[in-house]
Amino acid sequence: MCIRDSIDAWLPPVQHHSFVPDEQFTTYTSDSGAILVAASKIRGGTIKAYEGTNIGARADLNALGTSLYTLVDGRAFGQTSAAAALIAGIAVAAQSAVKADGRRPLNSLEMRYYLKQGRPYTEGIGYMPSLQYFIDEVLLKKIPFVKA
């Protein structure tokens, strides 16, 4: 992979802070709270980076970037744009489930933390989130959220 494809190459160094839900939430100026998305593909049952997507240690989540179709004439689109749309949809569905459960909305750091749970990490492109895991393991088990 080219260095120009790595999001680590053009972003300034950042201190990595773990967000642990049992600790008091603290705002870190080195973390904007953005969820960095990469596109993935599945080959032979293995999740891999889609060619040309964002890669690097800062990639938080990934979603498929292939074979996605619009409702307009069945046109396909893909890569990171498609992956970002899928991740946004998962985040909206998760936030809706949280609100329907009568709980306070998650902030972006909490959303990022919980969407990374229960799934294996893929080197350079982060975690592929599971909305089912989020509902089963976070909402139904009534895991307490940190007060932001």
C-alpha positions as CSV (number, residue, x, y, z in Angstrom):
1,M,0.0,0.0,0.0
2,C,1.2,3.5,-0.8
3,I,2.2,5.9,2.0
4,R,-0.2,8.4,0.4
5,D,-3.1,6.1,1.1
6,S,-2.3,6.0,4.8
7,I,-4.3,8.4,7.0
8,D,-1.4,8.2,9.5
9,A,0.9,9.9,6.9
10,W,-0.9,13.2,6.7
11,L,-2.4,13.6,10.2
12,P,-0.3,15.0,13.0
13,P,0.8,12.5,15.7
14,V,-1.8,12.0,18.4
15,Q,-1.7,10.6,21.8
16,H,-3.9,7.5,21.9
17,H,-6.3,7.4,24.9
18,S,-8.5,4.5,25.8
19,F,-12.1,5.3,26.4
20,V,-13.2,3.0,29.2
21,P,-16.9,3.2,30.0
22,D,-16.4,2.6,33.7
23,E,-14.2,5.7,34.1
24,Q,-15.2,9.4,34.3
25,F,-15.4,10.7,30.7
26,T,-12.6,13.3,30.0
27,T,-12.3,15.4,26.9
28,Y,-9.0,15.1,25.2
29,T,-7.9,17.9,22.9
30,S,-5.9,15.4,20.8
31,D,-9.1,13.5,19.8
32,S,-11.9,15.3,17.9
33,G,-14.3,12.4,18.5
34,A,-14.5,11.8,14.7
35,I,-15.1,8.2,13.7
36,L,-12.6,7.4,10.9
37,V,-14.0,5.0,8.3
38,A,-12.3,2.6,5.9
39,A,-13.8,0.5,3.1
40,S,-13.3,-3.2,3.2
41,K,-13.9,-6.2,1.0
42,I,-14.3,-9.9,1.9
43,R,-12.1,-12.4,0.0
44,G,-12.0,-16.0,0.9
45,G,-13.9,-15.3,4.2
46,T,-11.3,-12.7,5.2
47,I,-11.9,-9.0,5.7
48,K,-9.3,-6.9,3.8
49,A,-8.8,-3.2,3.0
50,Y,-10.5,-2.1,-0.2
51,E,-7.9,-0.8,-2.7
52,G,-7.5,3.0,-2.3
53,T,-9.3,3.3,1.0
54,N,-8.1,5.1,4.1
55,I,-5.7,2.9,6.0
56,G,-3.7,3.3,9.2
57,A,-3.8,2.8,12.9
58,R,-6.3,5.7,13.2
59,A,-9.0,3.9,11.2
60,D,-11.7,3.1,13.7
61,L,-14.4,1.2,11.7
62,N,-14.8,-0.4,8.3
63,A,-17.7,-1.4,6.2
64,L,-18.0,-3.1,2.8
65,G,-17.1,-0.8,0.0
66,T,-18.1,-3.1,-2.9
67,S,-21.4,-4.1,-4.6
68,L,-23.6,-1.4,-3.1
69,Y,-26.4,-0.2,-5.3
70,T,-28.6,2.9,-5.3
71,L,-32.3,3.1,-5.9
72,V,-31.6,5.1,-9.0
73,D,-31.4,2.8,-12.0
74,G,-29.6,0.2,-10.0
75,R,-26.3,2.2,-10.2
76,A,-23.5,0.9,-8.0
77,F,-21.2,2.9,-5.8
78,G,-18.5,1.9,-3.5
79,Q,-15.2,2.4,-1.7
80,T,-14.9,4.7,1.3
81,S,-18.0,6.8,0.4
82,A,-20.2,3.7,0.6
83,A,-18.5,2.5,3.7
84,A,-19.0,5.8,5.5
85,A,-22.7,5.8,4.6
86,L,-23.1,2.3,6.0
87,I,-21.3,3.3,9.2
88,A,-23.4,6.4,9.6
89,G,-26.6,4.3,9.2
90,I,-25.4,1.8,11.8
91,A,-24.6,4.8,14.2
92,V,-28.1,6.3,13.6
93,A,-29.8,2.9,14.2
94,A,-27.7,2.4,17.4
95,Q,-28.6,5.9,18.6
96,S,-32.3,5.4,17.9
97,A,-32.2,2.1,19.8
98,V,-30.6,3.9,22.8
99,K,-33.2,6.7,22.7
100,A,-36.1,4.2,22.4
101,D,-34.7,2.4,25.4
102,G,-35.2,5.7,27.4
103,R,-31.4,6.3,27.8
104,R,-29.5,9.4,27.1
105,P,-27.9,9.7,23.6
106,L,-24.3,8.5,23.2
107,N,-21.6,11.1,22.4
108,S,-19.2,10.3,19.5
109,L,-16.5,8.9,21.7
110,E,-18.9,6.5,23.3
111,M,-20.5,5.6,20.0
112,R,-17.0,4.8,18.6
113,Y,-16.1,2.7,21.6
114,Y,-19.3,0.6,21.6
115,L,-19.3,0.0,17.9
116,K,-15.8,-1.4,18.1
117,Q,-16.9,-4.0,20.7
118,G,-17.4,-7.7,19.9
119,R,-15.7,-7.8,16.6
120,P,-12.2,-8.7,15.5
121,Y,-9.8,-5.9,14.5
122,T,-8.6,-5.8,10.9
123,E,-5.1,-4.4,10.6
124,G,-5.1,-0.9,9.1
125,I,-8.9,-0.5,8.7
126,G,-10.3,-1.0,12.2
127,Y,-13.4,-2.9,13.3
128,M,-16.5,-3.9,11.3
129,P,-19.3,-3.0,13.7
130,S,-22.3,-5.3,14.5
131,L,-25.6,-3.6,15.3
132,Q,-26.9,-6.9,16.6
133,Y,-24.0,-7.1,19.1
134,F,-24.6,-3.5,20.2
135,I,-28.3,-4.3,20.8
136,D,-27.7,-7.7,22.5
137,E,-24.6,-6.8,24.6
138,V,-25.0,-3.1,25.3
139,L,-28.7,-2.3,25.3
140,L,-30.3,-5.6,26.5
141,K,-27.8,-6.1,29.2
142,K,-28.3,-2.5,30.4
143,I,-24.7,-1.6,30.4
144,P,-24.5,1.8,32.1
145,F,-23.2,4.6,29.9
146,V,-20.6,7.1,31.2
147,K,-22.0,10.6,31.8
148,A,-20.5,13.0,29.2
